[in-house]
Amino acid sequence: MPQWQIFDEILDYEPTIDKMGAHVKAMQAGTADEAVWILSHKAVYTGGTSATNGDIIGQSDIPFVETGRGGQWTYHDPGMRIVYPMLNLNKRKTDVRLYVHCLEAWVIDTLACFAIKGERREGLPGVWVKRDASQDIAQYDKIAALGVRVSKWVSAHGFSINLAPDLSAFDTIVPCGVSDAGTTSFAALGQDVSQAELDMAIKDCYGNHFGPHGAMALNG
């Protein structure tokens, strides 16, 4: 099992990313163990390596920060739980697509603990919820965003799950570059779930995909 750290305080984005980067470098040097952090950030827009200014469609006093993860623009605030798995894929499988697939599956399992059906959309990283299952043409809202970085086969960044964020903040950007969908959350779906309950489900569902019998299990 990795070292788990669950933060109850609201963390500034950039200092946290710096600390994550230092831990990843220590892992690459063989002086640190795998770790998973669960936390929340103060309100911030973050742009990954594919982010473009054209996807900023409004004005906001909330800071915009460019970061080293994959993906485009997204938003974080204290109403989300963010998971940063720092895993050594050299000791698991050196397959980024499989890693992302397992992250999505981890989120889907976590949502299922609360009777929320999360789904993938082809070619669009993240986890989605159908807005109205009765419609012939499905419309989707994103409930979890993914953005990862893998350097020397050690992972960084990860995913965020919308518990009860300010969904109106997403109107300032085209979230993850996807314009044909909205954004939802546990609260918007009528799910009154505490941060502690979500954290427990996240931790409990980890082993399905990264534990001894998971697709990304440690070798040996």
N, C-alpha and C positions, 0 to 999 in steps of 0.2 A: 504493500500500500504506500502511496505517496504521503508526504507530510501535508496534512490538511490545516489550513488556517482560515478561520471564519471571522471577518471583521464586522463588528456592529457599528462602528463609527463611520461617518461619511468621509470618503477620502478624495483629496485633490487628484486629478487625473495624471498630470505630468510627473510629479514625484513618485507616484505608484508605478508608472511605466518604467521609470528609471530603476526602481528597486527590482522590478521584474527582470529587466535587462541584466542587472548585476547577478541575479540568481541564475539566469540562463547561462551567462558566461562561466559562472562557477560550476554549473553542471557540465558544460563543454570541457572544462578543465579537469573534471572528475573529482571536484572537491565539494559538491553539493548533491543532495538526493532529489528525486522527483518531488514536485509540490503541486498542490491545487489550492488556489485562493478563491474564496467567495466573498464578494464585497459590493459596495455601492459607491458611485462617484457623485460628486457635486455636479450640477448641471453643466454640460459641455457638449459641443458638437465635435465629432472626430472624423477625420478623413483618412481613408486608407490609401494605398499606393495607386488605386485607380480613380480616386476622387477628382472631380472637375468642378471648376467654379460655376459652370453652367447649371449644376444641380443645386446651387444655393439660390432659392427663388424668393426669399424674403429677408427682412432685416430683423436682427435680434441683438439684445445686449449680452446674450450668453456667448462665451468665448468659443472660437473655432480653433481647433488644434489639428495639425497634420501629424500622422503617426505612421509607424512602420508596418502595420498589419496589412493584410490583403483587404480588398473591398473598397467601397466608396464612402459617402457620407452617412453617418448615423448620429443618433442622439442618446445621451445617457443622463439620468438624473437619479435622485435618491429612491425613486419608486421602482427601480429595477434591481435585480440581482445579477451581478456580473461574475462570470467564472473564468479564471485564468489557469488552465492546466499547463504546467511545465513538465512535459514528459519526454523521456529519452527514447526516440523512435529507433535509434540504433539497437536498442535492447527489446524492441517490439517488432514493428514492421516498417520498413522505409518506404511507405506508400502514403503520400499526402492525401490522395483522393479517399483512400480507405479511412484515414484519420478523420477527415471532415465528415464522411458518412457516419462514422461512429459517434462523433460529437452530436450530429443531428439526431441519431437514434437515442442517445443519452437524454437529449431534451425531450424527444417524443415520449420516452418512458416516464420522465419526470412529470410531464403534463398529464399523462394517463393516470397518475396517482390522484389527480383531482378531477377525473372524468372529463378532461379536455382532450379532444382528438386533434393532435398535431399532425401535419402532413408536410412532405417535401413537394417542391415544385421543380420540374426539370430545368436544370441550368441556372437555378436561382438559390444560392446558399441561404440557409435559414430554415425556420420552421413556421408553418402557416396554419391558419384556421379558416375553414369555410364559413363565409358570412351567413349564407342561407342554404341549407342542404336541399331545400325543395326546388331551387331554381335549376333549370335545364343547363344553363351556362354558369359554372361555379365562379363565384367571386371570393377572393381571398384577402385576409388581413394577416399581416405578420405579427407574431407574438414573440419571436426570438430571432435575434440577428447573430450571424457568425462572421468572424474576421480573424484569421490566424496568420502567424508567421512561423516558418520553420527554418532554422539556421543550424547547419552542421547536424541536422536531424534531431534537434531539440526544439520543442514547440513553445510558442509564447502566444499571448493574447488568447482569444477563445470565443465565448458567446455571452449574450445578455438575454435575460428573460424579463418580459414586461409584467411586473406585479401590479403596480398602481402608479405609473408615471404620468406626467402631464402630456397627454397624447397630442394636444394642440401644438406643442413645440415641433412636432414632425412636419407641420405645415411650412416651415421655413426652408426645408430641403426636400429633395426627391430622395426618400430613404433608400439607401443601397442602390440607387439608380433605377428603381422600379416604380413606374408611374401608373401601372394598371391595378394597383392594390392599395389597401389602407393599412392601418396599424391598430392593433388591439392589445388587450391586457387582461389579466385575471379579473381586475375590478370591472372593466368594461363588459366582461362576459358574466358578471354577477357572482364571481367567485370571491368570497371573503376569506382570503388565505393570509396568514401571518408570514412575516419574513422568516421566522424560525421554522415554520412548517415547510416552507419552500426549500430552505437550506437543507433540512433533513431529507427531503425527497431527492434533492440533487445528489447528496452524498450516498443515499441508499441505492440509487440507480446507476452509479458509476461502475460498479462491478459487473453489470450485465455486459459491458462492452470493453472494459479495460482491466477487469479482474482476471483471475486464473483461467476462466473458461471463455473469456470474451475474444472478439476478433482482433483486438489490439492488446492481447495479453503479453506480459513480460516473457521473453524467451527463457527457457530453462527453469 
